[in-house]
């Protein structure tokens, strides 16, 4: 192999390594920005009404904390809270839940 070919091969090798380092740095920066964005959104939307954006207040009902909007009066449930609230009841709401479950 000629010296020019060796030099080209070395340059190609180092260029490839540099590109891999840059790609890794970009991926790390992107991951960091995504985490920061997620945190900002969480802070912005935490305990806010999904309908009108007003603050949510926690109220206790049947020993379950549910969220109620202080503005539009909407009531919001976390996972399984609606099932726990209607458990053992024979109401319109519990019958409707049976249809969707």
N, C-alpha and C positions, 0 to 999 in steps of 0.2 A: 504494500500500500504506500502510495506516495505521501510526502509530507503535507501537501495541500489537502489531500483527502483526509488525513489524520486531523488536521486543523479544523476542517469543515465538520468532521464527526464530533470533535470536542466542542465546537461552538454550538452544534445542534444539541448535544447532551446538556450543556449548561443553560441553553435557552429553554429547553424543556423543563429543567429543574426550576428555573426562575418562574416560568409560567405556572407550574404546579404550586409554588409558594404563593404567588399572587392570587391564584384561584382559591387556595385555602384561606388566605387573609380575607378575601372578599366574602367567602362563605361565613366566616366567623363574624365579620362586621354585619352581614345581613341577618344572621341569627340574633345578634345583640340588638339590632334595630327592631326586629320582630318582637323580641321579648319586651323591649321598652314600649313599643306601640301597644302591645297587649296589656301591659301594666297601666298605661295612660287611659286606655279604654275602660279598664276595670274601675279605676278611680273615678272616671267621668260618669259611668253608668251604674255603679254600685248603689243599691237601694233607691233606684229611680224607676218610676212607672214606665213600662214599655209603651203605653198608649199616649200619655201626655208629657212625660218627662219630669213630673213633679216628684217630690220626695215621697218615699214609702214609709209607713209607720208599721211597726210590728204589733200585732194584736194577738192575744191569747184566746183560743177557742178550743174547747175540749182538750186542754193541755197541749195544744199544738200552736206554735208561733207561725202565723200567716201574715202576709204583707198586704196592707191596704193603702191605696193612694189617698193622700190628704186633699187632693184637688178633685179628681174625677170620680172618687169613691170606688174605683176598681179594686177587686180582690185578686191577689196573685198567690199561687201555691207553688211550693217547691215539689220535687219529685216525691210521689206517693202520699203527699199531704192530703190531697182531695180524697183519696181512697180511705185514709185514716179518719177523716172528718165524717164521711158517710157510712163508715163501717157499722153494720148492725141496724141501719135505718131502712125503712121501707118508704122512701120518699121519691118524688119525681126525679130529683137529682141522682140518687143512688140507682134508680132504674135506668136512667139515661147512661150512666157510667157502665152498667152491665152490657149495654148495646155495643159500646166502643171497646170494651176489654176483651 
